[in-house]
Amino acid sequence: MTRIYRHHLRALGYCSRDGIRPFMERHGFDWNDFLANGIDVDDARATGDGHAIAAAELAEREGARNG
């Protein structure tokens, strides 16, 4: 299971205060749980949000490289 972590979002230039936190709230993700455990790429994709999908793709590419 591949997960998106904060470092993926930072790599994409996403801002915590103005983007990530409101996104998490809108889609029912717990901010503190995300910080501790990340979120599953499938859950992120299910939101339909383009930024979340980009983060999922980055996490999957990273996972494939680290194999």
N, C-alpha and C positions, 0 to 999 in steps of 0.2 A: 504494500500500500504506500503510495507516494503522497507526501504531505508538503504543503506550502508553509514556509516559515517566514518570519519577519525579514530575514536577510534576502529572501527572494523579492519581497516587495520593495525593499530599499534598493536593490540592484536595478529595479525598473523605475526608480525615482518617485515612488508613491509616498505621499506625505501621511504620517499617522493622524495628525489632528484634523486635517481638512478632507482626507479621503478614506483612509483605512478604517478608522474607528467608526465614522458614520456608516460606511458600508457594512461593517460587522453588525451594527445595531439594526440596520434595515433588514438584514437577512437572518437575524436571530442567532448569530454567532457570539459566543462569550469572549470578550476581549482578553481577559486574564487566561482563559483556557487556551486561546490562540497563542498567546505569548509563551506559555509553558509547553504546548503540544503541537502547535500548528493546526492546519485544517486539511482535510482530505481533498485531493484534487477533484474528485468526483463531486463532492459537496460544493466546491467553489464553482465548478462548471455548471452545476444545476441552477445557479443563480441567473445564468444567461448574461452576466455582466462581462463586457469585453476585457476590462482590466483583470478580473478574476481569471478569465480564460487564459490571458497572457501569462499570469503568474503560474497557473497550472502547467502550461507548456514549458516554462522555464524550469520549474521544479522537476518535471519529467525528463527534460534534457540533462539536467544536472544528475539525476538519478541514473540515467543510462550511462553517463560518463564514469560515474563512480561504481557502477555495476554490481 
